[in-house]
């Protein structure tokens, strides 16, 4: 039993290490993950490394191809754009429907999370920022009384699981604008703004992140082609 516990612990260590490398772009899209090399660097056998990579594959961070092996998943721009477009629509609607149900404590919680995000701006940690970003939005959309819309929001976030960290890691400047837009959405809710105004603000916020990411991707691709 003790051997199994140690092995599970090593698998978790390998998972955390690999995920942080992917999140920080130390291992960018397309980077080959050689099990033996990673195992040597982490001073462990390939077994826990293989388990960690399988877990990352299930989450969408890693792709495995026969005769190629494992590598950091490439970003499908069309899938990303379509997912963000759809998420903007349903999350905007869910936030607007939730607004009347958000009490003082909920709004204070959202503001506290946004303050934590602001504190990260000078010493940016894309992974932590992304976690807090999801927590912030969850406070605003989870009370949505329409279970079908809420389910669509959850599905949209799940589809982004493999590239959430990449978004802010790739466009760190977007993080500051994101925090500012969070403040605007909170203020609209506090002021009892019309549901449509809240919905459009939340939708625009999501789509601005999409546009910033795609613009950065295209710029980066153009530079590589020179």
FENDA-V997591 format. One line per field, one symbol per residue. phi: phi as a letter, one per 20 degrees, with the letter a starting at -180 (. if undefined). psi: psi as a letter, one per 40 degrees, with the letter a starting at -180 (. if undefined). A space follows every 10 residues. Layout:
# FENDA-V997591
phi->???
psi->???
This chain:
# FENDA-V997591
phi->.fffffffff ffffffffff fffemfdegn ffdegfffff felbffffff ffffffffen ecddcfmdoe bfgfeeffff fffffffgff ffffffffgf eeegffffff fffffffffe ffcfcgffff gffffgffge dffgfeffff fffgfffffe gecgffgfff cgffgfffff fgffffffff fmfggfffff ffffgffffg ffffffffff ffffef
psi->dddddddddd dddddddddd dddeedgihe hhghdddddd defiiedddd ddddddddee dihhhhedai ihhihhdddd dddddddddd ddddddddde ehaddddddd ddddddddde ddghgddddd dddddddddd edehehdddd ddddddddde deeddddddd gddddddddd dddddddddd efiidddddd dddddddddd dddddddddd dddde.
